[in-house]
Amino acid sequence: MNKLDRYILASFAGPFVLTFFITLFILLMQFLWKYIDDLVGKGLDWYVVGELMFYASATMVPLALPLAVLLASLMTFGNLGERFELAALKSSGISMFRFMRSAILLSAVISLGAYGFSNYVMPKASLKFWTRLIDITQKKPALNIKPNVFYHDIDQYSILVLRKDDDNIYVHDVTIYDKTGNGSADNLLIAEKAQMYADQDDNALVMRLFNGKQYQHLKATGEPGASGQEYMRMEFGQWEKALDLSGLELGSSNEETYQNHYRMLTQQQLSQATDSIRRQTLRRFGTLAPVIGSYFWFERNAKGFASLEPVEGAGVLDSIPARHKPGAVSRALVSARNVNSFLRQIQDNTRYAEERIRQHRIEWHRKMSLSAACFVFLFVGAPLGAIIRKGGFGMPVITSVLIFVIFYVLYITGEKFADQGVWGTAFGMWFSNLTIFPFSLWLTRKAMNDSPLLNAEAWREVVGRLRRKRVKPAP
């Protein structure tokens, strides 16, 4: 590796690392904006949120890498063009592919690393992320009893307070409906004042009630002559009531429940799962002929065809005695309905299997298409930076974001069409790359020929020539 290659790599590595983390941060903020309602108000510890953010950022790496390569290459070669270093290299007889060689090799290494990350690391990170997110979304909000509002988040209890002190400990005019008996509001507690605090293990909320009453519904004794409903009233000066808080705790989902989801599988596992789904579908089709054939029990000839010959000028029902016609029609309708129901079941199962196969194939191609985009974007950013000849974060950021938005729209469009079965999965997932790649070759050709692609004076000259061609001289 000579000095030129080391210089290009040093110029490329810094912007790449910086733009990668900036892009990852922006994508992470988008994730927070999407799931903010599931995170706030639940009393989550900082390390729980940090763990979720870490796994979420890992799932966004394959999408952040192409944008980082595009922006870094555009900034690197834009800086070289702005400082006239590219002009000096070309005047020395060095071709554009020669001084792009080190960047091309580095982008190839990044693409291979992105593929390895998508295939081996991201499935595990996705499994951790989704199980943790499901646990958080199922966790009830943190204990926050508000005045004049019924609080129902503690299982089997409903709490109403009319006034709450600023210390968040003492509440006044307390009403508690205890449903731990038989599922109904059979126990009512009313107190003038209460003190709230958690026990040592934070597993229960202790409410020390002052000057209150308890109304309890007693179960019927079943004795003859006893009244249908009996109640008990008790007054107390002080009473400690412990409310179980286990329903507010963060659960721990079993990862084995989600580990066979297509987003949690490697390419090899996706291929095996696809083959397994196909074999199951073929086995269902294998049951089609025996099940339907069982409904056609009438006698057949040696060639397998029905031996009943139609009577000339009469239908099949005309050959059946009148007393047997209702029963024959009824049995025929039942058989037809059963066959139709079975065929619909086979059709639904086949459609569902096709959808699952498409999902697995889409995920299989996703791991390679996004990785290949890292390599393709180098041939977009490098020649475009050489043409623009502007470094820094101004023009390169605007241009790269615009190009990436177009790429992402094409990528989502191809994925949706592939998922709906309009396009093949391979074509749909590679549609964005197939669209951007010819554009990258065109840009590279323009950069090699020093084409004034973004020169306003050159475009004005082209427009002037077109106008002169349209204006014909008078005869």
Secondary structure, 3 states (H helix, E strand, C coil): CCHHHHHHHHHHHHHHHHHHHHHHHHHHHHHHHHHHHHHCCCCCCHHHHHHHHHHHHHHHHHHHHHHHHHHHHHHHHHHHHHCCHHHHHHHCCCCHHHHCHHHHHHHHHHHHHHHHHHHHHHHHHHHHHHHHHHHHHHCCCCCCCCCCCCECCCCCEEEEEEEECCCCCEEEEEEEEECCCCCCCCEEEEEEEEEEEECCCCCEEEEEEEEEEEEEEECCCCCCCCCCCEEEEEEEEEEEEEEECHHHCCCCCCHHHCCCCHHHCCHHHHHHHHHHHHHHHHHHHHCHHHHHHCCCCCCECCCCCECCCCCCCCCCHHHCCHHHHHHHHHHHHHHHHHHHHHHHHHHHHHHHHHHHHHHHHHHHHHHHHHHHHHHHHHHHHHHHHHHHCCCCCCHHHHHHHHHHHHHHHHHHHHHHHHHCCCCCHHHHHHHHHHHHHHHHHHHHHHHHCCCCCCCHHHHHHHHHHHHHHHCCCCC
